Amino acid sequence: MTTPSALERPTGVPLGHRLAALLVLLPAVALALLPPRRIRTVLGVVRRGAAPATTTQAQDARDAMCAASLRCAGPKGCLPRSLGAALLCRLRGTWPTWCTGVRVVPPFTAHAWIEAEGRPVGEGVPDGYFARLVAVEPADL
């Protein structure tokens, strides 16, 4: 049995942010096709020289990705959404912590998300809800 649901897409995202999100969408989707080890390597290179993102900066990037793409706004769009948000932050000179992991409470599910200032951004879950398996944190400047 399925439960009908509506996607929550952010409103009020400026046109420039949505266009930038569309710019990083293709590379994000392409990255999502790679094995986790390769994704980590690519993101490790891309993050160089970026300052840590604030929660506001990371949330703005996540909102822009969801506003620009139904795929990213959907429940199975966590990987391209998180990759796109990280790349969008990088375009603006910052880097969030990009994470993949699992939900710690049953049922088991894999998930990808971004964090800023030590907390998940835009996930609506309490701290400790996800266990990190892979993380690409901001590089030391």
Contacts in CASP RR format, 6 or more apart in sequence:
PFRMAT RR
TARGET T0000
AUTHOR 0000-0000-0000
METHOD contacts of the structure
MODEL  1
MTTPSALERPTGVPLGHRLAALLVLLPAVALALLPPRRIRTVLGVVRRGA
APATTTQAQDARDAMCAASLRCAGPKGCLPRSLGAALLCRLRGTWPTWCT
GVRVVPPFTAHAWIEAEGRPVGEGVPDGYFARLVAVEPADL
5 75 0 8 1.000
7 70 0 8 1.000
7 73 0 8 1.000
7 74 0 8 1.000
8 66 0 8 1.000
8 73 0 8 1.000
9 66 0 8 1.000
9 67 0 8 1.000
9 70 0 8 1.000
9 73 0 8 1.000
10 63 0 8 1.000
10 64 0 8 1.000
10 66 0 8 1.000
10 67 0 8 1.000
11 67 0 8 1.000
12 67 0 8 1.000
13 63 0 8 1.000
13 64 0 8 1.000
13 67 0 8 1.000
13 68 0 8 1.000
17 60 0 8 1.000
17 63 0 8 1.000
17 64 0 8 1.000
17 67 0 8 1.000
18 64 0 8 1.000
18 67 0 8 1.000
18 68 0 8 1.000
19 68 0 8 1.000
20 64 0 8 1.000
20 88 0 8 1.000
20 91 0 8 1.000
21 61 0 8 1.000
21 64 0 8 1.000
21 65 0 8 1.000
21 67 0 8 1.000
21 68 0 8 1.000
21 69 0 8 1.000
21 84 0 8 1.000
21 88 0 8 1.000
22 68 0 8 1.000
22 69 0 8 1.000
23 91 0 8 1.000
24 65 0 8 1.000
24 84 0 8 1.000
24 87 0 8 1.000
24 88 0 8 1.000
24 91 0 8 1.000
25 65 0 8 1.000
25 68 0 8 1.000
25 69 0 8 1.000
25 72 0 8 1.000
25 80 0 8 1.000
25 84 0 8 1.000
27 83 0 8 1.000
27 84 0 8 1.000
27 87 0 8 1.000
28 65 0 8 1.000
28 80 0 8 1.000
28 81 0 8 1.000
28 83 0 8 1.000
28 84 0 8 1.000
28 87 0 8 1.000
29 71 0 8 1.000
29 80 0 8 1.000
31 39 0 8 1.000
31 42 0 8 1.000
31 43 0 8 1.000
31 83 0 8 1.000
32 39 0 8 1.000
32 79 0 8 1.000
32 80 0 8 1.000
32 83 0 8 1.000
34 42 0 8 1.000
36 100 0 8 1.000
36 134 0 8 1.000
39 83 0 8 1.000
39 134 0 8 1.000
40 134 0 8 1.000
40 136 0 8 1.000
43 83 0 8 1.000
43 86 0 8 1.000
43 98 0 8 1.000
43 136 0 8 1.000
44 136 0 8 1.000
44 139 0 8 1.000
46 86 0 8 1.000
46 87 0 8 1.000
46 90 0 8 1.000
47 86 0 8 1.000
47 90 0 8 1.000
47 95 0 8 1.000
47 136 0 8 1.000
47 138 0 8 1.000
47 139 0 8 1.000
48 139 0 8 1.000
49 93 0 8 1.000
49 139 0 8 1.000
49 141 0 8 1.000
50 89 0 8 1.000
50 90 0 8 1.000
50 93 0 8 1.000
50 94 0 8 1.000
50 95 0 8 1.000
50 138 0 8 1.000
50 139 0 8 1.000
51 93 0 8 1.000
51 94 0 8 1.000
51 95 0 8 1.000
51 138 0 8 1.000
51 141 0 8 1.000
52 94 0 8 1.000
52 95 0 8 1.000
52 96 0 8 1.000
52 116 0 8 1.000
52 117 0 8 1.000
52 138 0 8 1.000
53 61 0 8 1.000
53 89 0 8 1.000
53 94 0 8 1.000
53 95 0 8 1.000
53 96 0 8 1.000
53 114 0 8 1.000
53 116 0 8 1.000
53 138 0 8 1.000
54 94 0 8 1.000
54 116 0 8 1.000
54 117 0 8 1.000
55 116 0 8 1.000
55 117 0 8 1.000
55 119 0 8 1.000
55 121 0 8 1.000
57 89 0 8 1.000
57 92 0 8 1.000
57 94 0 8 1.000
57 96 0 8 1.000
57 116 0 8 1.000
58 85 0 8 1.000
58 89 0 8 1.000
58 94 0 8 1.000
58 96 0 8 1.000
58 114 0 8 1.000
58 115 0 8 1.000
58 116 0 8 1.000
58 121 0 8 1.000
59 116 0 8 1.000
59 121 0 8 1.000
59 122 0 8 1.000
61 84 0 8 1.000
61 85 0 8 1.000
61 86 0 8 1.000
61 88 0 8 1.000
61 89 0 8 1.000
61 92 0 8 1.000
61 96 0 8 1.000
61 114 0 8 1.000
62 81 0 8 1.000
62 85 0 8 1.000
62 114 0 8 1.000
62 121 0 8 1.000
62 122 0 8 1.000
64 85 0 8 1.000
64 88 0 8 1.000
65 72 0 8 1.000
65 80 0 8 1.000
65 81 0 8 1.000
65 84 0 8 1.000
65 85 0 8 1.000
65 88 0 8 1.000
66 72 0 8 1.000
66 73 0 8 1.000
66 81 0 8 1.000
67 73 0 8 1.000
69 80 0 8 1.000
69 81 0 8 1.000
71 77 0 8 1.000
71 80 0 8 1.000
72 80 0 8 1.000
72 81 0 8 1.000
72 84 0 8 1.000
73 81 0 8 1.000
74 81 0 8 1.000
78 111 0 8 1.000
78 112 0 8 1.000
78 113 0 8 1.000
79 100 0 8 1.000
79 112 0 8 1.000
81 112 0 8 1.000
82 98 0 8 1.000
82 99 0 8 1.000
82 100 0 8 1.000
82 112 0 8 1.000
82 113 0 8 1.000
82 114 0 8 1.000
83 98 0 8 1.000
83 112 0 8 1.000
85 96 0 8 1.000
85 114 0 8 1.000
85 121 0 8 1.000
86 95 0 8 1.000
86 96 0 8 1.000
86 98 0 8 1.000
86 114 0 8 1.000
86 136 0 8 1.000
89 95 0 8 1.000
89 96 0 8 1.000
89 114 0 8 1.000
94 138 0 8 1.000
95 138 0 8 1.000
95 139 0 8 1.000
96 114 0 8 1.000
96 115 0 8 1.000
96 116 0 8 1.000
96 121 0 8 1.000
96 138 0 8 1.000
97 114 0 8 1.000
97 115 0 8 1.000
97 116 0 8 1.000
97 118 0 8 1.000
97 135 0 8 1.000
97 136 0 8 1.000
97 137 0 8 1.000
97 138 0 8 1.000
98 112 0 8 1.000
98 114 0 8 1.000
98 135 0 8 1.000
98 136 0 8 1.000
99 112 0 8 1.000
99 113 0 8 1.000
99 114 0 8 1.000
99 115 0 8 1.000
99 120 0 8 1.000
99 130 0 8 1.000
99 132 0 8 1.000
99 134 0 8 1.000
99 135 0 8 1.000
99 136 0 8 1.000
100 110 0 8 1.000
100 111 0 8 1.000
100 112 0 8 1.000
100 113 0 8 1.000
100 132 0 8 1.000
100 133 0 8 1.000
100 134 0 8 1.000
100 135 0 8 1.000
101 110 0 8 1.000
101 111 0 8 1.000
101 112 0 8 1.000
101 130 0 8 1.000
101 131 0 8 1.000
101 132 0 8 1.000
101 133 0 8 1.000
101 134 0 8 1.000
102 108 0 8 1.000
102 109 0 8 1.000
102 110 0 8 1.000
102 111 0 8 1.000
102 130 0 8 1.000
102 131 0 8 1.000
102 133 0 8 1.000
103 109 0 8 1.000
103 111 0 8 1.000
103 129 0 8 1.000
103 130 0 8 1.000
103 131 0 8 1.000
104 128 0 8 1.000
104 129 0 8 1.000
104 130 0 8 1.000
104 131 0 8 1.000
105 129 0 8 1.000
111 130 0 8 1.000
113 120 0 8 1.000
113 121 0 8 1.000
113 123 0 8 1.000
113 130 0 8 1.000
114 120 0 8 1.000
114 121 0 8 1.000
115 121 0 8 1.000
115 135 0 8 1.000
119 127 0 8 1.000
120 127 0 8 1.000
120 129 0 8 1.000
120 130 0 8 1.000
123 129 0 8 1.000
123 130 0 8 1.000
END
